[in-house]
Amino acid sequence: MPGTAGDARLAAACETVRTVLLDLLLFVGADAGEAAHAVRADPRQGRRRPCRGSARTA
């Protein structure tokens, strides 16, 4: 019997899960894009430089 209450609830649940997953993917993608932009904006970020008192500079 098409159009039962169970079918409507299942369709609503599937739509909710789909919406949540898409929002999560967009959120994670935005974070990754911001992180990549920050690294490009500051090329020194991520590089380790020796401290002033290290054995290499002494």
Secondary structure as GFF3:
##gff-version 3
##sequence-region A 1 58
A	DSSP	alpha_helix	5	41	.	.	.	ID=ss1
###
